[in-house]
Amino acid sequence: MKKIYLIYSPNDISQYTLMGINSEFNEYGYNIINASDYENDEQNHYSEYEKIIEKNKYLIKKANIVISLISGNSMDTHNQFFELGYALGANKDVIIVAPPNLKLPYYLKNITYILHEPPFDNITYRVIPFLESYSQNYKQTDELDIDTKTREVTIQEQYNKNPHLFNDMAPQSFENTVRELLQEKGFEVEKPRGKTDYGYDLIINNFKGHKKVLVEIKKYQSTSKVSISPIQQLFGAMSAYNGDAGLIITTGRFTASAKNFAGKLHPSIYLMTIDELIKDSI
């Protein structure tokens, strides 16, 4: 049976409606996979939010196709866009079901888009014709060899496919993505425990010859610039927590005064955009 991963907000669709949608899809040979299909319980060191992210990524990789039901009225919309970006990076077929006035991120402009006003309790029969058009390209996930089935889609691969990947991420999602990217590049990454604001977000080791580097992550608009203030705050955290160097990573840019100020500091604070971090073989 072909597998569907359904992206939706609990605020937009009830469990009763979801059961009905699943039953209708089953009649056509499709099964909606959910949390009960998640088989990874080795995440005790993750926060609850991080566990949700990892679960969703696992289910997306397991699916043949991803369908997103978006009302545009939910606080979860940005998280849905993040999941869609991951699905595209994983080369999944994607269908969006949403009202005509929904403003989509640039990287979702060419996705199959079914115009539909909520509620979503009668969407199955509108979606099925599109699923059938994709069916000849499907290969049962269960038939894949183990190396392909469990292979992680890297941030680099997602970015290569979608250069606008980070634009609509929520700050917490972006922080988790940067941590994953640093791990992909071979760094041991440590996250401070608890909800205390330490003045930095992560710690990495052996960055440009420095043993303990405090990392601050800034999720800005791509046209916005990081000023001197975050650099001063990170420098103070380095003094308080014995950091050998600092690193600020942002989706925006840096002001000329910020670059000049950071260049005079000792210990050093490095400034990198997310684009530079992805392309740099640090």
ROZA-897853 format. One record per residue (C-alpha): y, z, x; residue number from 1. Coordinates in nm, 2 decimals. Example, Ala and Ser with C-alpha at 12.3 -4.5 7.8 and 13.67 -1.06 7.14 Angstrom:
2
ATOM       py       pz       px    nr
ATOM    -0.45     0.78     1.23     1
ATOM    -0.11     0.71     1.37     2
END
This chain:
282
ATOM       py       pz       px    nr
ATOM     0.00     0.00     0.00     1
ATOM     0.34    -0.10     0.14     2
ATOM     0.57     0.20     0.22     3
ATOM     0.93     0.25     0.11     4
ATOM     1.17     0.50     0.25     5
ATOM     1.43     0.59    -0.01     6
ATOM     1.77     0.71     0.10     7
ATOM     1.95     0.90    -0.18     8
ATOM     2.16     1.21    -0.25     9
ATOM     2.00     1.49    -0.45    10
ATOM     2.34     1.50    -0.63    11
ATOM     2.29     1.14    -0.76    12
ATOM     1.92     1.14    -0.87    13
ATOM     1.70     1.41    -1.02    14
ATOM     1.34     1.48    -0.92    15
ATOM     1.23     1.37    -1.26    16
ATOM     1.40     1.03    -1.22    17
ATOM     1.26     1.01    -0.86    18
ATOM     0.91     1.06    -1.00    19
ATOM     0.96     0.78    -1.25    20
ATOM     1.09     0.54    -0.98    21
ATOM     0.79     0.62    -0.76    22
ATOM     0.55     0.56    -1.05    23
ATOM     0.71     0.22    -1.12    24
ATOM     0.70     0.11    -0.76    25
ATOM     0.33     0.21    -0.74    26
ATOM     0.25    -0.04    -1.02    27
ATOM     0.37    -0.32    -0.79    28
ATOM     0.18    -0.19    -0.48    29
ATOM     0.46     0.01    -0.32    30
ATOM     0.47     0.38    -0.23    31
ATOM     0.77     0.59    -0.16    32
ATOM     0.71     0.81     0.14    33
ATOM     0.86     1.16     0.15    34
ATOM     0.86     1.49     0.33    35
ATOM     0.49     1.55     0.26    36
ATOM     0.42     1.25     0.49    37
ATOM     0.60     1.42     0.78    38
ATOM     0.35     1.54     1.04    39
ATOM     0.56     1.69     1.32    40
ATOM     0.58     2.07     1.32    41
ATOM     0.66     2.11     1.69    42
ATOM     1.04     2.16     1.64    43
ATOM     1.09     2.54     1.64    44
ATOM     1.38     2.50     1.89    45
ATOM     1.57     2.27     1.65    46
ATOM     1.82     2.39     1.39    47
ATOM     1.75     2.32     1.02    48
ATOM     2.00     2.03     1.03    49
ATOM     1.83     1.88     1.34    50
ATOM     1.49     1.91     1.18    51
ATOM     1.61     1.71     0.88    52
ATOM     1.75     1.44     1.11    53
ATOM     1.42     1.42     1.30    54
ATOM     1.22     1.41     0.98    55
ATOM     1.43     1.12     0.83    56
ATOM     1.40     0.92     1.15    57
ATOM     1.02     0.97     1.15    58
ATOM     0.99     0.85     0.79    59
ATOM     1.21     0.55     0.85    60
ATOM     0.99     0.44     1.14    61
ATOM     0.68     0.48     0.92    62
ATOM     0.82     0.27     0.63    63
ATOM     0.80    -0.11     0.58    64
ATOM     1.13    -0.12     0.40    65
ATOM     1.43     0.11     0.35    66
ATOM     1.62     0.12     0.02    67
ATOM     1.94     0.32    -0.01    68
ATOM     2.08     0.43    -0.35    69
ATOM     2.45     0.50    -0.30    70
ATOM     2.69     0.62    -0.57    71
ATOM     2.99     0.66    -0.33    72
ATOM     3.07     0.98    -0.51    73
ATOM     2.87     1.21    -0.29    74
ATOM     2.95     1.40     0.03    75
ATOM     2.62     1.27     0.16    76
ATOM     2.74     0.91     0.18    77
ATOM     2.82     0.92     0.55    78
ATOM     2.47     1.07     0.62    79
ATOM     2.33     0.78     0.42    80
ATOM     2.52     0.53     0.63    81
ATOM     2.38     0.70     0.95    82
ATOM     2.02     0.66     0.82    83
ATOM     2.09     0.30     0.74    84
ATOM     2.22     0.24     1.09    85
ATOM     1.90     0.40     1.23    86
ATOM     1.69     0.18     1.00    87
ATOM     1.87    -0.14     1.13    88
ATOM     1.81    -0.02     1.49    89
ATOM     1.44     0.01     1.40    90
ATOM     1.44    -0.35     1.27    91
ATOM     1.36    -0.24     0.92    92
ATOM     1.43    -0.46     0.61    93
ATOM     1.71    -0.28     0.42    94
ATOM     1.83    -0.30     0.06    95
ATOM     2.14    -0.12    -0.06    96
ATOM     2.18    -0.04    -0.43    97
ATOM     2.54     0.06    -0.51    98
ATOM     2.84     0.00    -0.73    99
ATOM     3.07    -0.30    -0.65   100
ATOM     3.36    -0.09    -0.54   101
ATOM     3.17     0.09    -0.26   102
ATOM     3.34     0.04     0.08   103
ATOM     3.07    -0.03     0.34   104
ATOM     3.10     0.01     0.72   105
ATOM     3.13    -0.32     0.90   106
ATOM     2.77    -0.31     1.04   107
ATOM     2.63    -0.31     0.68   108
ATOM     2.83    -0.61     0.55   109
ATOM     2.54    -0.85     0.57   110
ATOM     2.27    -0.63     0.42   111
ATOM     2.10    -0.72     0.09   112
ATOM     2.33    -0.56    -0.17   113
ATOM     2.23    -0.51    -0.53   114
ATOM     2.53    -0.42    -0.75   115
ATOM     2.44    -0.14    -0.98   116
ATOM     2.63     0.15    -1.13   117
ATOM     2.47     0.49    -1.14   118
ATOM     2.25     0.64    -1.28   119
ATOM     1.96     0.49    -1.09   120
ATOM     1.68     0.55    -1.33   121
ATOM     1.63     0.18    -1.41   122
ATOM     1.67     0.02    -1.07   123
ATOM     1.30    -0.06    -0.99   124
ATOM     1.28    -0.39    -1.18   125
ATOM     1.60    -0.51    -1.02   126
ATOM     1.47    -0.43    -0.67   127
ATOM     1.12    -0.57    -0.70   128
ATOM     1.22    -0.94    -0.68   129
ATOM     1.39    -0.87    -0.34   130
ATOM     1.09    -0.67    -0.22   131
ATOM     0.85    -0.96    -0.30   132
ATOM     1.07    -1.20    -0.10   133
ATOM     1.02    -0.98     0.20   134
ATOM     0.65    -0.92     0.15   135
ATOM     0.53    -1.21     0.36   136
ATOM     0.69    -1.04     0.67   137
ATOM     0.53    -0.70     0.61   138
ATOM     0.25    -0.57     0.82   139
ATOM     0.09    -0.25     0.71   140
ATOM     0.22     0.04     0.92   141
ATOM    -0.12     0.20     0.93   142
ATOM    -0.26    -0.12     1.10   143
ATOM    -0.03    -0.09     1.40   144
ATOM    -0.16     0.04     1.73   145
ATOM    -0.07     0.39     1.81   146
ATOM     0.18     0.30     2.08   147
ATOM     0.38     0.08     1.85   148
ATOM     0.36     0.32     1.55   149
ATOM     0.49     0.62     1.74   150
ATOM     0.74     0.44     1.96   151
ATOM     1.09     0.60     1.94   152
ATOM     1.38     0.36     1.88   153
ATOM     1.63     0.44     2.16   154
ATOM     2.00     0.49     2.10   155
ATOM     2.06     0.20     2.35   156
ATOM     1.85    -0.03     2.12   157
ATOM     2.03     0.08     1.81   158
ATOM     2.37     0.02     1.98   159
ATOM     2.27    -0.32     2.11   160
ATOM     2.18    -0.42     1.76   161
ATOM     2.48    -0.25     1.60   162
ATOM     2.79    -0.19     1.82   163
ATOM     2.96    -0.01     1.53   164
ATOM     2.68     0.25     1.50   165
ATOM     2.90     0.55     1.56   166
ATOM     3.20     0.46     1.35   167
ATOM     3.09     0.64     1.03   168
ATOM     2.88     0.92     1.17   169
ATOM     2.96     1.27     1.08   170
ATOM     3.06     1.48     1.38   171
ATOM     2.73     1.68     1.38   172
ATOM     2.53     1.36     1.36   173
ATOM     2.73     1.22     1.65   174
ATOM     2.67     1.53     1.86   175
ATOM     2.29     1.51     1.80   176
ATOM     2.30     1.14     1.89   177
ATOM     2.48     1.21     2.22   178
ATOM     2.23     1.48     2.30   179
ATOM     1.94     1.23     2.24   180
ATOM     2.12     0.97     2.45   181
ATOM     2.16     1.21     2.74   182
ATOM     1.79     1.29     2.72   183
ATOM     1.70     0.92     2.72   184
ATOM     1.90     0.90     3.05   185
ATOM     1.68     1.17     3.20   186
ATOM     1.89     1.48     3.17   187
ATOM     1.77     1.82     3.06   188
ATOM     2.00     1.91     2.78   189
ATOM     2.06     2.26     2.66   190
ATOM     2.25     2.36     2.34   191
ATOM     2.42     2.70     2.31   192
ATOM     2.25     2.92     2.06   193
ATOM     2.42     3.05     1.74   194
ATOM     2.74     2.93     1.57   195
ATOM     2.98     3.07     1.82   196
ATOM     3.24     2.83     1.95   197
ATOM     3.19     2.85     2.33   198
ATOM     3.44     2.57     2.41   199
ATOM     3.17     2.33     2.49   200
ATOM     2.88     2.16     2.30   201
ATOM     2.60     2.10     2.55   202
ATOM     2.49     2.18     2.91   203
ATOM     2.33     1.91     3.13   204
ATOM     2.20     1.94     3.49   205
ATOM     2.24     1.72     3.80   206
ATOM     2.52     1.50     3.67   207
ATOM     2.70     1.32     3.96   208
ATOM     2.57     1.59     4.20   209
ATOM     2.68     1.88     3.99   210
ATOM     2.41     2.13     3.89   211
ATOM     2.55     2.28     3.57   212
ATOM     2.78     2.06     3.36   213
ATOM     2.94     2.17     3.04   214
ATOM     2.97     1.88     2.79   215
ATOM     3.23     1.86     2.51   216
ATOM     3.18     1.60     2.24   217
ATOM     3.48     1.46     2.04   218
ATOM     3.41     1.24     1.73   219
ATOM     3.74     1.05     1.68   220
ATOM     3.84     0.73     1.52   221
ATOM     3.79     0.44     1.77   222
ATOM     4.17     0.40     1.78   223
ATOM     4.25     0.77     1.84   224
ATOM     4.30     0.92     2.18   225
ATOM     4.19     1.25     2.34   226
ATOM     4.49     1.44     2.47   227
ATOM     4.52     1.71     2.74   228
ATOM     4.44     2.00     2.51   229
ATOM     4.06     1.96     2.49   230
ATOM     4.05     1.92     2.87   231
ATOM     4.23     2.25     2.91   232
ATOM     3.99     2.42     2.67   233
ATOM     3.68     2.28     2.85   234
ATOM     3.83     2.39     3.19   235
ATOM     3.86     2.74     3.05   236
ATOM     3.50     2.73     2.93   237
ATOM     3.39     2.62     3.28   238
ATOM     3.55     2.92     3.43   239
ATOM     3.41     3.16     3.17   240
ATOM     3.05     3.03     3.18   241
ATOM     3.03     2.92     3.55   242
ATOM     3.02     2.55     3.50   243
ATOM     3.02     2.34     3.81   244
ATOM     3.18     2.05     3.63   245
ATOM     3.28     1.93     3.28   246
ATOM     3.22     1.61     3.08   247
ATOM     3.41     1.50     2.77   248
ATOM     3.25     1.22     2.56   249
ATOM     3.43     1.06     2.27   250
ATOM     3.42     0.78     2.03   251
ATOM     3.79     0.73     2.09   252
ATOM     3.99     0.68     2.40   253
ATOM     4.19     0.90     2.64   254
ATOM     4.57     0.93     2.68   255
ATOM     4.71     0.83     3.02   256
ATOM     4.83     1.19     3.07   257
ATOM     4.48     1.32     2.99   258
ATOM     4.33     1.10     3.26   259
ATOM     4.60     1.20     3.51   260
ATOM     4.55     1.57     3.43   261
ATOM     4.17     1.55     3.46   262
ATOM     4.19     1.36     3.79   263
ATOM     4.37     1.66     3.95   264
ATOM     4.13     1.93     3.84   265
ATOM     3.88     2.11     4.06   266
ATOM     3.60     2.16     3.96   267
ATOM     3.60     1.81     3.82   268
ATOM     3.61     1.71     3.45   269
ATOM     3.48     1.36     3.38   270
ATOM     3.61     1.16     3.09   271
ATOM     3.38     0.90     2.92   272
ATOM     3.38     0.70     2.60   273
ATOM     3.05     0.66     2.42   274
ATOM     3.05     0.29     2.52   275
ATOM     3.08     0.39     2.88   276
ATOM     2.81     0.65     2.85   277
ATOM     2.57     0.40     2.70   278
ATOM     2.63     0.13     2.96   279
ATOM     2.66     0.36     3.26   280
ATOM     2.34     0.43     3.46   281
ATOM     2.44     0.79     3.53   282
END
